[in-house]
Amino acid sequence: MPTAIVTGASRGIGAACAVALAEAGWDVGLTYAADRASCEDTAARVAKAGRRAAVRRAEAREPATVAAAMGELEEELGLPDALVVNAGTTRDGLALRMSAEDWRAPIAVNLDGTFATIRAVAPGMAQRGRGSIVALTSVVGVHGNAGQVNYAASKAGIIGLVRSLADELGPSGVRVNAVAPGFIRTRLTDVLPEPQQRELRDRTALGRLGEPEDIAGPVAFLCSERSAFVTGTVVMVDGGLNL
């Protein structure tokens, strides 16, 4: 049976991706940075779908913990056929008032962490001559967004990373793609006041915010052999967002 690793799998998009893969027949390795209990809940949902699950801590800002987690998951579940890099963070604020620490945090977690995770897994995939890597970027990385200059820069960097790695790893049979969610109902959007949520819905052609499961479907597709000729692309999953 195929094996996947999903980072940032405690809740939201990461948890939804892990469950969708399990329901499609994948064993799933899960990582978390701080909330082990929620990640164990995700693992229980994977097990309920009849697949094996394993949980490890991986702090995206600490490449050593990332590499250790990837190695331990590989030992427990076998060589991964797919990697979903989802772990991320935000530090919103206007650029001219942003501290150096707030600028750096999303870059370190979202961009540096994505690179560290892929670097830990990709060599094994390349050696075997197969594998699929899916990184979560954002519509903000494509269009930008006031008050999120740091987050936008980190997510735009992921797009450049994905397209470059697709060229580098393609000859080895490894595919690298990105999924760019629009505004999705997670803890990050739940805290927004209702007028702001209504504005986001009004700017979306489908008239609603997305659900984590709306992202999990395209991610599972890109992990599977059904997308065997897809690499170096960014799949926009934004409900027809008009920015």
Sequence and secondary structure as in RCSB ss.txt:
>XXXX:A:sequence
MPTAIVTGASRGIGAACAVALAEAGWDVGLTYAADRASCEDTAARVAKAGRRAAVRRAEAREPATVAAAMGELEE
ELGLPDALVVNAGTTRDGLALRMSAEDWRAPIAVNLDGTFATIRAVAPGMAQRGRGSIVALTSVVGVHGNAGQVN
YAASKAGIIGLVRSLADELGPSGVRVNAVAPGFIRTRLTDVLPEPQQRELRDRTALGRLGEPEDIAGPVAFLCSE
RSAFVTGTVVMVDGGLNL
>XXXX:A:secstr
  EEEESS SSHHHHHHHHHHHHTT EEEEEESS HHHHHHHHHHHHHTT  EEEEE  TT HHHHHHHHHHHHH
HH S SEEEE       B GGG  HHHHHHHIIIIIIHHHHHHHHHHHHHHHHT EEEEEE  HHHHH  TTBHH
HHHHHHHHHHHHHHHHHHHGGGTEEEEEEEE SB SHHHHTS HHHHHHHHHTBTTSS B HHHHHHHHHHHHSG
GGTT  S EEEESSSB  
